[in-house]
Amino acid sequence: MSAVSSLNNINPIQLVPFTNNDVMFTSSKLTVSKPIVDNSFNYTHMGDYEISASSFKNDACAPYHAFNNLSSSYWETDSSGNADFGNQTTEKRTYSAAYIQNPYSNSTLANSSYQGGGVKANNWSTLVGQNPIPGEWLQISLPTTQPIFLYKYSILTPVPVGGIMTFPSKFMIVGSSDGVNWDYIDQQSLSSPRDTSDEKPVVFNLNVTKNYNYYRLIVTEMFKQNSVLRINEWALYGTTEHVVNKETFVGMSGFIPTTYQISQGKIKYVDYKNSVSLEEQNKKAESYMLENGLENQNQNTLDINLVLPSFLISILAFSFLFYRSN
């Protein structure tokens, strides 16, 4: 169980991309040797960073491009008939088989599901708990000196061409302390595409009760007419202690809580299976919090125990959200 901070006006650490534009990834590995201080948590960013992915097309589309705050470059997965296969010079992964099909189905009628590269050696999945989650993935490992509680993240994909939206439709964020054993953090299943024509990232808020050094984005489905995945930027924001992110209380009626703790018949705190997009829900935050007294909640009294989700427990927890403590 982790302590919960009562800090106000939270300014989370922008972990990547770095706020100092002089510090950028030029390969999959980077050691930050001089402090980059940009927050109130005394986090210096110093140490070793490493970027990896399930696949990538060529060096110009290497995974580290997704962490440099440059909308002109991106990570792109491998694809069928890739002439650059076997010529990638970026470190970390040797691919055992060329893609004989594109990783996503390129459906014209429905969303494009993940189908792998055509053979077992390039059909990717990540074991999250006991569940294999299929999909191409992008990963970053952070310095081990200060494990991070992820507070929010954002994703930017290339500007649509010919009306084809490039934002993924289903994806999951997972965390690990060793890069092998993965825990669920967040998942999104979007009903409509996010238009990235304005080149502004889409933000998702979190309440994460464990800290990690490894974070992985797994994309299980794209919107229609997509055969590969491209990510301009995956930005991560975090804290060195658990802080309740009140933005996740926005628009609760559309989300089902699956982890919670009840003490003496009163709900203390709720975690969300699906976190909330600022783009859609931010306007509802203030009115909901005023109605439910969350703006004056004493965060020092908050605790979180993770409880395995089930349908009946979710319904029970959801009903408690609308019960106001005396």
C-alpha positions in Angstrom: 0.0 0.0 0.0 1.4 3.4 -0.9 1.1 6.7 0.8 -1.1 9.3 -0.9 0.0 12.8 -1.3 -2.1 15.8 -0.4 -0.2 18.2 -2.6 -2.2 20.8 -4.4 -1.8 22.2 -7.9 0.1 19.2 -9.0 2.8 19.8 -11.7 3.8 16.3 -12.7 7.2 15.5 -14.0 7.4 15.4 -17.8 9.5 12.3 -18.0 9.7 12.2 -21.8 10.2 14.0 -24.1 12.7 16.0 -22.1 11.7 19.6 -21.4 15.3 20.5 -22.2 15.4 20.4 -26.0 19.2 20.0 -26.0 18.7 16.5 -24.6 17.3 14.2 -27.2 17.5 10.5 -28.2 19.8 9.8 -31.2 19.8 6.1 -30.6 17.8 3.6 -28.5 20.1 4.3 -25.4 20.7 7.5 -23.6 22.5 8.4 -20.4 21.6 11.7 -18.8 24.6 12.9 -16.8 23.6 16.4 -16.0 20.5 17.3 -14.0 17.3 18.4 -15.8 15.2 20.0 -13.1 11.7 21.0 -14.3 9.3 20.1 -11.5 8.5 20.2 -7.8 9.4 16.5 -7.0 13.2 16.9 -7.0 13.5 14.5 -10.0 16.7 15.2 -12.0 16.2 12.7 -14.9 19.7 11.5 -14.4 20.6 8.0 -15.4 20.1 5.4 -18.2 17.1 5.4 -20.6 16.5 2.7 -23.2 13.9 2.5 -25.9 12.7 -0.6 -27.7 9.8 -1.9 -29.8 8.3 -5.0 -31.2 9.5 -3.9 -34.7 10.4 -0.9 -36.8 10.6 -0.2 -40.5 14.1 1.3 -40.7 16.5 3.6 -38.9 14.5 6.7 -40.0 11.5 5.2 -38.2 13.3 3.8 -35.1 11.4 3.6 -31.8 13.3 6.4 -30.1 11.8 9.0 -32.5 8.6 8.7 -30.5 10.3 10.4 -27.5 11.8 13.5 -29.1 8.9 15.9 -29.3 9.3 16.2 -33.1 6.1 16.0 -35.1 8.2 15.5 -38.3 9.5 12.1 -37.2 7.9 9.0 -35.9 8.2 5.3 -35.0 6.7 3.0 -37.6 6.3 -0.7 -37.3 7.7 -3.2 -39.8 5.6 -4.1 -42.8 5.2 -6.6 -45.6 7.9 -6.4 -48.3 10.1 -4.0 -46.3 13.2 -3.4 -48.3 15.1 -2.3 -45.2 14.5 -5.5 -43.3 17.8 -6.8 -41.8 19.5 -3.5 -42.4 18.5 -1.7 -39.2 21.5 -0.5 -37.3 19.7 0.6 -34.1 20.5 -1.6 -31.1 18.4 -3.8 -29.0 16.5 -6.3 -31.2 17.4 -8.7 -34.0 14.4 -9.8 -36.0 14.2 -13.4 -36.8 11.7 -13.3 -39.6 10.6 -10.8 -42.3 7.0 -9.6 -42.3 5.0 -11.4 -45.0 1.9 -9.4 -44.1 1.2 -6.0 -42.6 0.6 -6.2 -38.8 -2.9 -4.7 -39.0 -5.7 -5.9 -41.3 -6.3 -2.7 -43.3 -10.0 -3.3 -43.2 -12.1 -0.9 -45.2 -15.4 -1.6 -43.5 -14.5 -2.1 -39.8 -11.6 -1.4 -37.5 -8.2 -3.0 -38.5 -7.4 -5.8 -36.0 -3.9 -6.9 -35.2 -2.9 -9.9 -37.2 0.9 -10.1 -36.8 3.6 -10.2 -39.4 2.5 -13.5 -40.8 4.6 -16.0 -39.0 5.0 -17.1 -35.4 8.3 -15.2 -34.9 6.7 -11.9 -35.6 3.3 -12.4 -34.0 3.8 -10.2 -30.9 2.1 -10.5 -27.5 2.9 -9.3 -24.0 2.0 -11.4 -21.0 0.1 -9.1 -18.6 -0.5 -11.1 -15.5 -1.7 -14.4 -16.9 -3.2 -12.8 -20.1 -1.3 -12.6 -23.4 -2.1 -9.2 -25.0 -1.5 -9.2 -28.7 -0.2 -6.2 -30.6 2.8 -4.2 -31.7 4.4 -2.5 -28.7 6.6 0.5 -27.8 8.6 0.5 -24.6 10.8 2.8 -22.5 12.9 2.0 -19.4 13.6 4.9 -17.0 16.5 5.3 -14.5 16.2 2.9 -11.6 17.1 5.4 -8.9 13.6 6.8 -8.6 10.7 4.6 -9.7 7.8 6.6 -11.1 4.0 6.6 -10.5 2.5 7.4 -13.9 0.2 10.4 -13.6 -0.9 10.8 -17.2 0.3 10.2 -20.7 -0.4 11.5 -24.2 -0.2 10.1 -27.7 0.3 11.9 -31.0 0.1 10.2 -34.4 0.8 11.6 -37.9 -1.6 14.0 -39.5 -4.3 12.1 -41.4 -3.8 11.7 -45.2 -6.8 11.3 -47.4 -9.1 11.3 -44.4 -7.5 8.1 -43.0 -7.2 8.6 -39.2 -3.9 7.3 -37.8 -4.8 7.1 -34.1 -5.1 3.6 -32.6 -8.6 2.4 -31.6 -7.6 -0.1 -28.9 -4.5 0.0 -26.8 -3.1 -0.8 -23.3 -0.4 0.7 -21.1 1.4 -1.7 -18.8 4.3 -1.3 -16.3 7.1 -3.5 -15.0 9.9 -3.4 -12.5 12.1 -5.8 -14.4 11.0 -5.6 -18.1 9.7 -9.2 -17.9 6.7 -9.3 -15.6 4.0 -6.8 -16.7 1.1 -5.2 -14.7 -2.0 -3.6 -16.2 -2.1 0.2 -15.9 -4.7 1.5 -18.4 -6.6 0.5 -21.5 -8.6 2.5 -24.0 -11.2 1.3 -26.5 -12.2 4.4 -28.6 -15.4 4.4 -30.4 -14.4 7.1 -32.8 -11.0 8.2 -34.3 -9.0 11.1 -32.7 -8.3 13.7 -35.4 -4.6 14.7 -35.2 -4.8 17.3 -37.9 -3.9 20.0 -35.3 -0.8 18.1 -34.3 -1.9 18.2 -30.6 -1.4 15.1 -28.5 -4.4 13.3 -27.0 -4.1 13.2 -23.2 -5.2 10.4 -20.8 -5.3 10.8 -17.0 -4.4 8.0 -14.6 -4.5 7.0 -11.0 -1.7 4.4 -10.6 -1.0 2.9 -7.3 2.3 1.2 -8.1 5.6 2.6 -9.3 7.6 1.2 -12.2 10.8 1.8 -14.3 9.5 0.1 -17.5 6.4 1.3 -19.4 5.0 -0.3 -22.5 2.3 0.8 -25.0 0.6 -2.2 -26.7 -1.7 -1.5 -29.7 -4.2 -4.2 -30.4 -6.4 -2.5 -33.0 -6.3 0.4 -35.4 -9.2 2.3 -37.0 -10.1 1.2 -40.5 -7.8 1.5 -43.5 -4.6 1.1 -41.4 -2.0 -1.5 -42.0 0.8 -0.3 -39.8 1.2 1.8 -36.7 3.0 5.1 -36.5 3.6 7.1 -33.3 5.0 10.7 -33.4 5.1 11.0 -29.7 4.3 9.0 -26.6 4.7 11.5 -23.7 4.8 10.3 -20.1 4.2 12.4 -16.9 4.7 11.1 -13.4 5.4 11.6 -9.8 7.8 10.1 -7.3 5.0 9.4 -4.8 1.4 8.5 -5.4 -0.7 11.5 -5.9 -4.5 11.4 -6.6 -5.2 12.7 -10.1 -8.6 14.3 -9.7 -9.0 14.6 -13.5 -9.9 10.8 -13.4 -13.1 11.7 -11.6 -14.3 13.5 -14.6 -17.4 12.1 -16.3 -17.7 9.1 -14.0 -21.0 8.0 -15.3 -19.4 6.7 -18.4 -16.8 4.6 -16.6 -17.0 1.5 -14.4 -14.6 1.4 -11.5 -12.9 -1.9 -10.8 -10.5 -1.3 -7.9 -11.6 0.3 -4.7 -11.5 0.2 -0.9 -14.4 0.6 1.5 -13.6 1.5 5.1 -16.4 1.6 7.7 -19.0 1.6 5.0 -17.6 4.7 3.3 -15.8 4.7 0.0 -12.3 6.2 0.2 -11.1 6.1 -3.4 -11.8 4.6 -6.8 -9.4 3.6 -9.6 -10.7 3.4 -13.1 -10.4 0.6 -15.7 -10.7 3.2 -18.4 -9.0 6.5 -17.8 -10.4 9.8 -19.0 -9.5 11.7 -22.1 -9.1 15.4 -21.3 -10.2 16.2 -24.8 -13.7 14.9 -24.2 -14.3 15.2 -20.5 -12.4 18.2 -19.0 -15.5 20.5 -19.2 -17.4 18.2 -16.8 -14.8 18.0 -14.1 -15.6 21.1 -12.0 -19.4 20.5 -11.8 -19.0 16.8 -10.8 -16.4 17.5 -8.1 -18.6 20.3 -6.6 -21.7 18.1 -6.6 -19.8 15.3 -4.8 -17.6 17.2 -2.5 -14.4 16.0 -4.0 -12.8 19.4 -4.2 -12.4 19.5 -0.3 -11.5 15.8 0.1 -8.6 15.3 2.5 -6.2 13.3 0.4 -4.1 12.4 3.5 -6.9 9.9 4.5 -6.9 8.1 1.1 -5.7 4.6 0.7 -5.9 2.1 -2.1 -6.1 -1.6 -2.1 -6.2 -3.4 -5.4 -9.1 -5.7 -5.7 -9.6 -8.2 -8.6 -12.3 -6.9 -10.8 -15.6 -8.7 -11.3 -18.9 -7.6 -12.7 -20.8 -7.6 -9.4 -18.1 -5.8 -7.4 -17.9 -3.2 -10.2 -21.6 -2.5 -9.9 -21.3 -2.2 -6.1 -18.3 0.1 -6.3 -20.1 2.3 -8.9 -23.0 2.8 -6.6 -20.7 3.9 -3.8 -19.3 6.7 -5.9 -22.5 8.6 -5.4 -22.6 8.2 -1.7 -21.2 11.3 0.1 -19.4 10.8 3.4 -20.8 12.5 6.5 
